Every structure is written in structure tokens, then in C-alpha cells.
């Protein structure tokens, strides 16, 4: 049996649990089926915490002609709008003040 090739498509996070995150692919089954993905995969791809994942949009390679969620063979997750380094920075660097001698 020949499997269909992977295509890059959009995914949206609907719900993020401790172990499993549910996403939808609008290009597969009109986005009406929730697809389970391990939460750590989405967190690593986005650099976000679990609490901030719902609503996040990503690109993913998928077999869109698949008949089951397992047949999608999701891979290569990437955020559509990645956070800029300035947003990710935990705290700003301390400002040095010149000392007078």
C-alpha cells in the first residue's frame, strides 16, 4: 500500500493537558476532529508553557488523505508566529551605573 505524501498544513491548539494536547487541522476533515498530540511536543515547538498553548497556531507536516488520526503521521511542528527573543527573555539585564571617583 502506497501512503500519501506529507503536506505542510496549519494546526490550532484547542486544549492542553498535562500529557495530551488536542489540536485541529482545518485542512483535514474540515477541522471537526480533535487530534491528540503529546503536550511536550507542542511546548518544545512553541517555547510556551502549557497554560498559554490554547489558541496557538502551528504548521505541521501531515498526510491529509489519511482516514484516521494515526494515519496523519504528524511531524515537523513549527510555530506560525514564533515569539521574538525580546518576549521570551525572563528579565532585563541590570543597568550599570557609573561610579564617581
N, C-alpha and C positions, 0 to 999 in steps of 0.2 A: 504494500500500500504506500503510495507516494503522499507525503504530507505537504500541505501548502506552505509557501514561504512566509517568513515573518515580515510584518509591515509595522512601521512606526505609527503609533496612534496616541491619542490623549486618554488619560485616566484621571478620575476625580475621586479623592478620598471622601467616603461618606461617614464612616465611623472608625475610630481607632481604639482597639482594646489592648490589654497588656501583651497578649501573644498574637492576636489576629486583627488585621485591619481589613475593612471591607471597602472595595473600590468598584466603580462602574466604568465601563468603556463605552462611550456613546456610539462608537462605530461597530460594536458587537451587540446583537440582539436589542438594538435601539437604546442601549443603556439601561435596560429594565431588569438586569440580573446582577445581583451583588456577587462580587468575586473575592474570595478570601485570599489574603496575602499576609505573610509573616510581618508583624509590625516592625521588627528591627530592619528589614529590607527597606521599607519606606523611610524610616528615620535616618538611616545611613545615606540614602539617596538625596534627601532634602536638607539634612543637617538640623531638623526641627525636633522639638520634643513631641511626645505622643499627644499631649493636650492641644497642640497647635496644628495637628495634621488635618482634622476635618475641613473640607473645602479646598485643600491643597490640590493643585493640578500638576500632573507629571506627564512625561512622554514615556512610552514603553513599547518595546517590540513585542508583537503578538501575532499569532496565527488567527486572523479574523474569520477564516472559514471553518474554524473549529466548531464542533457541536456541543462540546462540554467545556466547563471552565478549566479542567485539567489539560484539555487539548489546546488551550490558548498558548501554553508554554511561555509565559511572560518572562521577559529578560531585558536587561539594559535600561533600568529605571533612571530617569533624569528629571529634575525639576524643570518646569516650563519657565518660571520666573525665579531663578535662584537668588538667595539672599546675597546682598552685597557684603563684602568683608566688613564695612563700617557698621552694618546692622548686627553682624554676628559677634563683634568684639564685646567681650564681657564688661570691661571697664576701661575708661580712657586712661592714658598714661598720666602719671603725676606731673604736674607742671613745676619745673625747677625755677627757683627764684635766685637771681644773682645775689651773692653776698657782698657786702661792702667791707673793704679793708681799711 
